[in-house]
Amino acid sequence: MADESTRGERKIFIVCIAYWNSILNKSTVMVLGMINILRCNAQTIAQKTLEICNKYLLDPVQNYFWLTDNTAYMSSLDRGAIAQFNTLVDTNSFRISCGLHAIHITMMNFENIAFGKIISPSGLSLKEHPFNILNLVYYLHNGYSLSNKDTPCNMKASIIKELYKNFLNYDLKNYQQPIQQRWTYELKTAQQYFERYPFHQQFAPWIIQELQQWPNIPKAYLQKWILFNEWINNKELNLQLKCIVKFGEWFYEPIFNFLISYDPIPRIYQEDGIKLLLAGNRAHELPGQVIIWINKLKFATQNIFEIFNEELSEAKNNLSQEKFDNLYQNLFNGIQKASEGFLKWMDMWIHLPLSICCLGSDSGHEFARVFLKVFYSFEYELELTIKEILYIKNLKRDWDKGFKIHLDSWKL
């Protein structure tokens, strides 16, 4: 596993190894090295990783798989860090895409194509966009508590909460800061926004009237509340945000929860019984799950009205025909782009070498039979199941791509 993080002017490169500990009988992760690097490119990453392997007397040829994010310098098939490492070592290691990063990219593709890309996602933009209303609601209700600097008339979160309590008898909780680079945060903020939407509709015009009576209120601060009041009453903008939440809860959230949770079926045999795998150790389930998720996206592109039934019904009643048609087309385009991104990073799980992880799942015996059938001409008389037919289809594609020559190097 390899990743880099920027801290000030430095880039910190971290290399870990993951392996099955035969003594403890469980997967183990160990940090091998954490070093500063001047630049973050494929050649540097490959060279530094090799140096760390040599330092700890690890055979780099035994490094069969990399787990990285999906940045270009890591993921490029021809010029990425793994390709460079393979050239240096004369090996055939394989990159595993980070699933959490892949679904983040999927949602960003959906949002950017459907509703437009944010020019400056790290700052507070006042341009009309679903993400910007989340950013604005955060800054007005919690953002000014980050520091004492530039706090308008001491309007910190504690004061805002007190005003909500006094005016509406409502106990306002802190908002999650929305960060587009962390799509879980954006979804959480959007869910909070709609939970509190009726209170915001009442509070915004009231606070504007109150602020207008203050002699020294900063004009820019007042203008933000005025804009917020306009946005919470903007039906088209709020429908766009509802569609983002719907798609996030329907597609993103179940996958996110799957990837960070654990297999409920005990699979580790130990002296004192059968134990559960650790949270996140679900590679044996991913080939099957990825097929389900891909089919889910295919279903979405063909059934926009079924996925966004409530949102499109509301749009039909509140928007012009032109705006309704635009919303429908934008949702379709967004899901298509999301599908392309998801396939790019996760399709690898239904093909070799990663599809071999099926052997550890409940379908392991079925996969083993068809693997022997496709690659070693093994025949058996049992009738093929639907799952086995699908496995054969994917394995034959791997055969056509010449994957058989890699079976020994991948220890398959």
ZAMARGU-4260 file (C-alpha; in steps of 0.2 Angstrom, whole numbers, plus 5000, padded with zeros to 4 digits):
<rodrens>
0) 5000/5000/5000 | 5007/5017/4995 | 5001/5035/4997 | 5007/5052/4999 | 5000/5067/5009
5) 5005/5085/5008 | 5010/5094/5024 | 5014/5112/5021 | 5028/5112/5008 | 5033/5094/5011
10) 5026/5078/5003 | 5026/5063/5015 | 5026/5046/5006 | 5020/5031/5016 | 5023/5013/5011
15) 5015/4999/5020 | 5014/4980/5018 | 4999/4969/5020 | 5001/4951/5022 | 4992/4936/5030
20) 5000/4932/5047 | 5001/4913/5048 | 5005/4914/5067 | 4990/4925/5072 | 4980/4918/5058
25) 4974/4936/5052 | 4978/4949/5040 | 4991/4962/5046 | 4997/4979/5040 | 5014/4986/5044
30) 5021/5003/5040 | 5038/5000/5032 | 5043/5018/5028 | 5037/5036/5029 | 5049/5048/5020
35) 5049/5066/5013 | 5049/5067/4994 | 5053/5082/4983 | 5040/5078/4970 | 5026/5066/4968
40) 5027/5057/4951 | 5028/5039/4945 | 5046/5037/4944 | 5049/5044/4961 | 5036/5033/4969
45) 5043/5017/4960 | 5061/5021/4965 | 5057/5025/4983 | 5047/5010/4985 | 5061/4999/4978
50) 5073/5007/4990 | 5062/5003/5005 | 5060/4985/5000 | 5079/4984/4998 | 5081/4992/5015
55) 5071/4979/5024 | 5077/4964/5013 | 5060/4961/5005 | 5060/4953/4988 | 5051/4966/4977
60) 5046/4952/4965 | 5035/4945/4979 | 5025/4961/4979 | 5011/4954/4969 | 4998/4968/4972
65) 4998/4987/4976 | 4983/4996/4984 | 4983/5014/4980 | 4972/5029/4976 | 4967/5032/4958
70) 4978/5047/4954 | 4985/5047/4937 | 5003/5045/4942 | 4998/5029/4952 | 4985/5022/4940
75) 4992/5025/4922 | 4994/5007/4915 | 5009/5012/4904 | 5018/5026/4914 | 5011/5025/4932
80) 5021/5021/4947 | 5016/5002/4947 | 5021/5001/4928 | 5038/5009/4932 | 5041/4998/4947
85) 5037/4982/4936 | 5050/4989/4924 | 5063/4992/4938 | 5061/4975/4946 | 5056/4965/4930
90) 5040/4959/4938 | 5021/4959/4935 | 5013/4967/4950 | 4995/4972/4949 | 4987/4988/4956
95) 4971/4987/4966 | 4960/5002/4965 | 4955/5010/4982 | 4936/5006/4983 | 4932/5022/4993
100) 4941/5033/4981 | 4932/5025/4967 | 4915/5028/4973 | 4920/5046/4978 | 4925/5048/4960
105) 4909/5040/4954 | 4899/5053/4964 | 4909/5068/4958 | 4907/5062/4940 | 4888/5062/4943
110) 4887/5079/4952 | 4899/5088/4939 | 4890/5082/4924 | 4873/5084/4930 | 4874/5101/4939
115) 4891/5108/4934 | 4909/5108/4941 | 4914/5119/4955 | 4928/5130/4950 | 4935/5133/4968
120) 4928/5119/4979 | 4940/5124/4994 | 4933/5142/4996 | 4916/5150/4998 | 4908/5153/4981
125) 4892/5163/4980 | 4888/5156/4963 | 4872/5146/4962 | 4875/5127/4963 | 4869/5113/4975
130) 4886/5111/4983 | 4887/5130/4986 | 4871/5131/4996 | 4878/5117/5008 | 4894/5127/5009
135) 4885/5143/5013 | 4873/5135/5026 | 4889/5128/5035 | 4898/5145/5035 | 4883/5154/5041
140) 4879/5142/5055 | 4896/5135/5060 | 4910/5142/5049 | 4913/5158/5059 | 4918/5148/5074
145) 4934/5142/5066 | 4943/5157/5073 | 4940/5174/5080 | 4946/5182/5064 | 4933/5190/5053
150) 4919/5185/5064 | 4905/5197/5060 | 4898/5206/5076 | 4903/5190/5086 | 4890/5180/5076
155) 4898/5163/5081 | 4889/5146/5081 | 4885/5148/5099 | 4876/5164/5096 | 4867/5157/5080
160) 4861/5142/5090 | 4855/5153/5104 | 4845/5164/5091 | 4837/5148/5084 | 4832/5142/5102
165) 4825/5159/5107 | 4815/5162/5090 | 4810/5144/5086 | 4813/5134/5102 | 4824/5123/5091
170) 4840/5116/5097 | 4851/5118/5081 | 4866/5105/5080 | 4882/5108/5072 | 4883/5106/5053
175) 4896/5094/5045 | 4908/5104/5035 | 4905/5099/5016 | 4921/5094/5007 | 4920/5089/4989
180) 4936/5079/4991 | 4927/5069/5005 | 4910/5065/4997 | 4903/5057/5013 | 4904/5074/5021
185) 4895/5082/5007 | 4881/5069/5009 | 4880/5071/5027 | 4878/5090/5026 | 4865/5089/5013
190) 4855/5077/5024 | 4857/5089/5039 | 4851/5103/5028 | 4835/5095/5023 | 4831/5089/5041
195) 4832/5107/5046 | 4825/5115/5030 | 4808/5121/5038 | 4817/5130/5052 | 4829/5138/5040
200) 4814/5144/5030 | 4808/5153/5046 | 4824/5159/5053 | 4832/5167/5037 | 4820/5181/5034
205) 4819/5184/5053 | 4838/5186/5055 | 4839/5197/5040 | 4826/5209/5047 | 4836/5209/5064
210) 4853/5212/5055 | 4846/5226/5045 | 4843/5236/5061 | 4861/5234/5067 | 4871/5249/5063
215) 4888/5241/5061 | 4883/5225/5052 | 4896/5221/5038 | 4887/5222/5022 | 4895/5206/5015
220) 4889/5196/5030 | 4871/5202/5028 | 4872/5199/5009 | 4876/5180/5013 | 4860/5179/5023
225) 4850/5187/5010 | 4857/5175/4997 | 4854/5160/5008 | 4836/5165/5010 | 4835/5166/4991
230) 4843/5149/4989 | 4832/5140/5002 | 4817/5146/4992 | 4824/5142/4975 | 4814/5126/4970
235) 4825/5121/4955 | 4841/5122/4966 | 4834/5112/4980 | 4827/5099/4968 | 4845/5097/4961
240) 4851/5095/4979 | 4838/5082/4983 | 4843/5072/4967 | 4861/5072/4973 | 4855/5066/4990
245) 4844/5052/4982 | 4857/5046/4971 | 4870/5046/4986 | 4858/5036/4997 | 4853/5024/4984
250) 4870/5020/4977 | 4885/5028/4986 | 4880/5025/5004 | 4877/5006/5003 | 4894/5004/4995
255) 4903/5015/5007 | 4895/5005/5022 | 4899/4989/5014 | 4918/4993/5011 | 4920/4999/5029
260) 4911/4986/5038 | 4915/4967/5041 | 4909/4951/5034 | 4896/4944/5046 | 4900/4926/5042
265) 4915/4919/5053 | 4929/4913/5041 | 4945/4912/5051 | 4948/4895/5059 | 4957/4896/5075
270) 4960/4885/5090 | 4946/4893/5100 | 4933/4893/5086 | 4929/4902/5070 | 4932/4921/5070
275) 4926/4935/5060 | 4937/4944/5048 | 4942/4962/5052 | 4932/4977/5046 | 4936/4981/5028
280) 4943/4963/5024 | 4930/4959/5011 | 4940/4956/4995 | 4932/4938/4994 | 4915/4947/4992
285) 4919/4961/4980 | 4919/4951/4963 | 4901/4947/4967 | 4896/4964/4974 | 4904/4973/4960
290) 4893/4964/4947 | 4878/4969/4958 | 4884/4987/4958 | 4887/4988/4940 | 4870/4981/4936
295) 4862/4994/4948 | 4870/5008/4938 | 4864/5000/4922 | 4846/4999/4929 | 4848/5017/4934
300) 4852/5023/4917 | 4837/5014/4910 | 4825/5019/4924 | 4828/5037/4929 | 4810/5040/4933
305) 4810/5025/4945 | 4825/5031/4954 | 4820/5049/4955 | 4802/5047/4956 | 4798/5059/4970
310) 4810/5072/4964 | 4804/5072/4946 | 4786/5072/4952 | 4790/5088/4962 | 4799/5095/4947
315) 4784/5092/4936 | 4773/5102/4947 | 4785/5116/4951 | 4796/5119/4936 | 4793/5124/4918
320) 4793/5110/4905 | 4810/5116/4898 | 4818/5115/4916 | 4810/5099/4919 | 4817/5091/4903
325) 4834/5099/4907 | 4834/5091/4924 | 4829/5074/4917 | 4843/5075/4904 | 4856/5081/4916
330) 4852/5066/4928 | 4853/5054/4914 | 4870/5061/4908 | 4876/5062/4926 | 4872/5043/4929
335) 4880/5038/4913 | 4896/5047/4917 | 4896/5040/4935 | 4894/5022/4927 | 4909/5025/4916
340) 4920/5030/4931 | 4914/5016/4942 | 4918/5003/4928 | 4935/5011/4925 | 4940/5008/4943
345) 4930/4993/4949 | 4928/4982/4934 | 4945/4974/4938 | 4937/4965/4952 | 4927/4954/4940
350) 4942/4949/4930 | 4959/4940/4934 | 4969/4942/4945 | 4956/4949/4957 | 4942/4938/4953
355) 4951/4924/4961 | 4946/4931/4978 | 4929/4923/4974 | 4938/4907/4981 | 4936/4914/4999
360) 4917/4917/4997 | 4902/4906/4998 | 4903/4904/4979 | 4921/4898/4980 | 4917/4880/4974
365) 4908/4887/4959 | 4922/4898/4954 | 4935/4884/4957 | 4925/4873/4945 | 4924/4885/4931
370) 4941/4891/4933 | 4948/4874/4930 | 4936/4872/4916 | 4941/4887/4906 | 4960/4887/4910
375) 4964/4868/4912 | 4950/4860/4901 | 4943/4852/4917 | 4926/4844/4913 | 4912/4839/4925
380) 4894/4833/4923 | 4884/4844/4934 | 4873/4857/4926 | 4880/4874/4926 | 4872/4887/4938
385) 4868/4905/4932 | 4882/4911/4943 | 4894/4898/4935 | 4889/4904/4917 | 4893/4922/4922
390) 4910/4917/4929 | 4914/4907/4913 | 4909/4923/4902 | 4921/4934/4912 | 4935/4921/4913
395) 4934/4918/4894 | 4937/4936/4892 | 4952/4935/4903 | 4958/4920/4892 | 4956/4931/4876
400) 4966/4944/4884 | 4981/4932/4887 | 4980/4932/4906 | 4984/4913/4906 | 5003/4918/4904
405) 5002/4927/4920 | 4995/4914/4931 | 5011/4908/4938 | 5018/4925/4942 | 5002/4929/4951
410) 5003/4912/4960 | 4987/4906/4953
</rodrens>
